Amino acid sequence: MVSSTSQLISGPLSREQVVPSRKKIKLPAWLEVAKPRLIPLLLATTLGGMALSEGWPLPSPRLACTLGGGALAAAAAGALNCLWEQDLDGRMKRTSSRALPSGRLSPSAVFAGAISCTLAAAALLVSGVNCLAAGLSLLGLCSYVLLYTAFLKPRTSQNIVIGGVAGAIPPLVGAAAATGHLGLSSWWLFSLVMVWTPAHFWALAILLKDDYESVGIPMLPVVKGSVFTAKAISRYGWATVLLSCLGIFALPEGGLLYGLLLIPFNVRLLQMVYRLASDPEDLNRAKGLFRWSILYMFGVCLLLVISRLTLADQFHHQTIYLLSNMTSVFLIS
């Protein structure tokens, strides 16, 4: 408690303290507004949606167009988010030095860049993938900017629960790129990202509670406090673990290897959730959960890709064969 108390006395953590790499790397203004640090995880879940489909692996040109179009759409969404919130960013300690509030970029330049990225993403996805993937990418963009940023974020403490749909759309884009339609498996990963998002984001919101409160943004820790938020994180953490296990059945093949390799990821997630619940005011515990939740989702997507390897399929069938033989021996004896 000593460390957490001293942190509280010294003031709220900045985002640079939460993610130290932000202090080491100063991005160009035009790249900063695209929020490139968010894009790799979105592309990882896109790959996860592909790996869940019968169309995996994709031809290289279609894979490149899907990821390129997704990255451009995400960049456009980030730029429009910065444009919408430039006044708010100027009043918050952690965002006042961003490109728009600091005057390093003009609103017209950011808007032009966002529209250019949107058009480029649509053209790349329509020509190199299919219209369904293009439409879903644009839906994700609109969900983030209009549903979450403009409507939900300033109005309700449950903003990320509903607004998380924007971050959950990339798996659907991946599935659409792979097969041209959306199967149940892609909706499973969509649901997993939706359930994972609140626990991930609320851990960060605990760290930045004072900053959000100073500008009247009703994040859950601001409205209900850290103790209530930690309990909500626990519920969503358990839901994430339980839902993640259904990937065993969502995968076309290699599900047993996925399930086996998933165990340490889930154990660590629950451990971090429990540590925060036992002391919700400890900012180090919130920081640890926030960081691990990012690695967790990257890990799940990596396991989905690994599970589609030939060796994973062989492991799956050999394990079932051994279990079947053991069951037969047990029943005979």
N, C-alpha and C positions, 0 to 999 in steps of 0.2 A: 504493500500500500504506500510505502514511502515514495517510490518512484512515480506512481500515478499521481500522488498528492502534489509532488513538486512540479509535475507537468501541468497540473491544473492551475497552480499558482502562477506559473510563468506565462500562462496564456494558451490559447488554442493552437494546435498544431497546424502548420500550413501544409498545403498539398505537397510542397517540395520536401517537407520532413517525412511525410507518409511514403512518398516514392522518391528516394534519394537521387535516382538517375536524373530527375528533373533539375537538380542543382548542377549537374555535371555537363549536361548537353543543352545548349541554347539553340533552339531551332530558328530558322528564318521565319519572318512574320507570316509569309504566305503559306508556309508549311504548318506553322503553329495552329492556324485557324482550322485546318483540316483534321486536327486531333489524331495524328498518325499513331499514337500509342494505343488507341482503342481498336485500330483496324486489324492487327494480327489475330486477336481472339475471335473477331467476327469471321475472318477467313478460316480460322481453325474449325469453327462450328459449321461453316459451309462445307469443308472437307468431310466433317463428320456426317453431314447429311448425304453426301455422295457415297461414303463408305457403307452406309446402311442400305443402299440401293442395289438392285440387281445389275444396274448398268456400270458398276465399278469394275475395273478402273476406266476412267474416261480417256478418250483420245487427247493427246497433249494440246492440240489447238483449242478444243472446247474447254479443257481445264484452265488454260491460260486466259481465255476470254471470260470465263466465269469469275475467276479470282480478280482479274483486272477490272471487270465491270463492277464487282462487289466493292473493291477498294475505292473506285471513283465515286460510287454512290455513297459510301460511308464518308468520304472526304467532303462531299457536297452537304451531307447532313450535318457534319461537324461545323462547317463554315456557316450554314444557316442558323445553327444553334448559337454560335458566337455572335452572329448579327442580331438575332432576336434578343439576346441577353446582354448586349453591350453596356447598357445603362446599369443593369444589375451587377455585372462584372466590375464596373468602375467603382462600385460602393463596397465590394468585398475585398478583404485584405489579400486573400490568396489569388485573386484574379485581376486585381487592378493594373497589373503590369502586362496583361495580355495585349495582343496586337491592336485590337480595336479601341479599348478604353485608353490605351497609352498614346494613341494617335499614329502608330507606326503603319497602319493600313487605314484606308478610307472605307466607309460602308459600301460605296458604289463599287469599289474594286473587289471587295469580298463577295458582294452579290453577283457580280459578273463572273467571278471565278466559280461560285457555287452553281450557277446556271450552266456554265461550260462543262463542269464535271458531270452534272446531271445528264446533259445531252450526250456527252461522250459515253457515259455508262450505258444509257439506253441504246445508243447505236451499236456499241460493242456487244451487248447481250442479245439484242435482236438479230444482229447479223451473224454472230459467232456461236450463239447458244440457241435460245428459243424465246418466244414471246412470254411464256409463263414465267421463266426465270427473270426476264426484264421487268415484268409487271410486279413480281414479288419484291424485287430490289427497290423499285420506286415506292411500293407500299411501305417497306421498312423505313425509307427516308421520310415519307410523310408522317408515319407513326411517331418517329422520334421528334420531328420538328413541331408538328401540329398537335398530336395527341399528348405527348409527354411534356415537351418544353413549353408550349404556349398555353395548353389547357390544364393539364393535371398538376404539374410541378408547383405552380403558385397557389393551388386551391385545396389540395388534400394531402394528408400525411401518408395516404396509401398510393401516392403517385407512382412509385416504382413498381408496385404490384401489378397495376394495369399497364402502365407505360412500358414495362419490361417487354411487351410484345415486340417492340422495335428491335431489340437485341436478340429475340428468339426467331426472327424470320430467316436469317441466313441458312439454317439447316434445311428450310423449305426450298430456298434458292438452289442449294446443292442437289437436293433430290430432283427438283425440276430439271436441272441441267443434265443429270445422269439419265433420267428416264422419260422426261416430258410430262410426268404426272406426280402427284403426291400420294405416297403410300402411308400405311399406318406407322411404319418405322420412322419416317420423317416427322410425323406428328408427335411421336414419343420424344425425340430429341428436342423438338420445339417446346414440349411441356417441361422437359428437364431444365432447359435454359430459363424458362419462365419461373420455375420454382426455385432455382438456384439464385436468380438475380436479387431478390430482396435481402437474403442473408449476406450476400456479397456487398451490396450497396449500403445496407444499414451499418455494417461494420465501419465503412468509410464515413458515414454520416455521424456516427458517434464521435469520431476524431474531429470532425469539422462542425460540430454542433453549434458552437458559439458563433462561428462565421455565418452559418445559415440563419441563426436567430437574429443576428444583427441587421439582416435585410428582410426579415419577415417571411422567409421560405419555410413552410410548415413540414419539414422533414420529421419523421417519426420520433427521433430522439429529442427534437425541439418541443414537440407537442406532448409526448408521453414520458419522456425521460429515458435515461440509459438503461435502467433496470427493466422497464417494460420492453424496450427495444431488444435487449439481450434475450428475453423470454421469447419474443417473436422470432428472433434469429434461430433459437433452438428448435422451434417448431418447423421452420422452413429448412433448417439443416437436416433434421430427421426425414422430412419429406423428400429432400434431395437425395439422400442416401437410399431410401426405399425405392424411389423412382428410378434411380440409376441402375439398380439391379435388374430392372426389366429389360435392359439392353441385351441381356443373355438371350431373350426371346425375340428382340427386335432385329438382331443381326441375322442376315440370311445364312451365315455360316461362321464358325469360330466363336460362338457365344460362350462356351465353357472357358476358353482361355481368357476372354474378356472378363468374365465373372471372377476368375481366380486373381488376375492382376489388379482388379478393381478394389479388392479387399483393403490393402494398405492405404489407398487413397481415401476410402470411406472412414477407416479407423482414424486417420489423422484429422479429417474434417470434423468428426464428432469430438475428438479430443480438443481441438481448437474452440469449437462451439461451447463445450463444457467449461473450459478455462475462462472464457468470457462471461458465461452465465454465473460463475462463482464469484466474479468480481467485475461487474459491468463498468465500473469507473476506471479500471486499469486501461490506460490508453495503449500500452504496449500489447496487451492481449487483443484489443480491437485491431491494432495494426497488423499483428500476426495473422489473425483470421482473414483480414482483407487480402493480404498478400497470398496466403495459402489458397483462398478461394479462386484466385486467378489461375494459379498453377493447377488446381483441381480440374477446372474445366478444360484447360489445355491437355491435361493428362487423360481425361475421358475421351476426348476427340482422338488423341494419339492411340489409345487402346482400340478404338473403333477401326482405325486404319490398320493397325497391327493384326487385328482379328480377321481381316480379310486376306491375309497372306496364306499361301498354300500350307505352310507348316502349322498355322493355327487351325485350319480345317482338318488336317491330319490328326492333330492333338485332340480335337473335338470328337472325331469318330472313334479314335482309339480309346479314349476315356469312356465313351458310351459302351464300347465293346467290352472293356474290362469290367465295368460296373454291371453289365448284363450277365457276364460269366460268374461274377461273384455272387450275384443275386440267385442265379440258378443253383450254384453249389450250396448256398445257404438253405434254399428251399428244399433241396433233395436231402440234405443232412437233417 
